[in-house]
Amino acid sequence: MIRHLNMTSSPTGKILAWSIGRTGGRAVVKPFECSLEYDIVDNMLGAVLDTNVLIAARRSRTGASNALLRAVDKGRLSMLASVPLCFEYEAVLCRAEHLLASRLTQQQVTGFLNYLAGLIVPVKLHYLWRPQLGDVADEMVLETAIIGGAKCIMTFKTRHFEPAIRFGIDVFRPDEAMSGIS
């Protein structure tokens, strides 16, 4: 299954895009060109980021998780989130151990989340799909992906989200999603 992740102009005047999919269980990233008539917005990768990806992004500026957030900031990745998921982001990122590890204050984390809220595509949860997963804490991530029409979930706990495939949602680790993308 091909999922579009990044799009820029190429020297030939066409849109240069990278697709991500799975081949033999491995994430595969391939560049391709498409015409200007290509519907970028509808085909941009819509992703839901699990809370562990945001934690990793705040702890390291050089990792794949941080690169995903930079892609969201630059408009190359469409991040979907629901209100309950945003509350979880805040609750977890503001825990003492994460503040200490990231060397950020609660006010800085809140400022970051407020900025991020302006970038995300909001998803209104109007139907609950529970239970689908073994971990109750992961249910809102999957629900946001299903209802928001996300093409993938980015997480470090890929095994927890294996049922997402039944809904046509791919599950990737941040490094899988970012491999091969400059």
C-alpha positions, 0 to 999 in steps of 0.5 A: 500500500502506497502512502504519500509523505513528502512533496516538493517542487522538482527541477522539471516543474513537477511535484516530487513526492515520496511514498511510503508503504510496506514490502515484505513487512519492511517500510519502503520509501520511494521518490516519484514525480507527479503532475501539478494536477495531482491533488496534494492535500487529499493525498498528503499523508495524514498521520496520528502520532502516538504520545511516545513519538512526541516524548522522543521528539522533545528529548532529542532534536536529532531523531526521527521523531523530531524530524516528523514534527519538523515535517508537520511544521513545514506542512509536509506531513498532516498530523491528526489529533483529537481533543482527548489525544491532545489532553494525553499529550499534555498530561504525559509531556508535563510529567516530572520525569519527562520535563527533567529529561527534556530540560523543559519547563511546564510552561515551555511544554504548554507553549509547544503544545499550543503551537502544535495545536495550531498545526494539527488537523482536528478530529472530532470523535463522534463514535468510539471503536473500543475495544480494539487494542490490548492497551486501553491507553492506545484506544484514543490513538486508533480512534483518532486515526479511524475517524480522521481517515489517517493513513498511518499511525506513528509509534514505537509500539507497533505491535500494540497497533496491529489491529489498525491494519483491519481499518486500512491504517499502516503502522510505522516507527518514526525511523521507518517513516523518515528513512530515505527522506531528506 
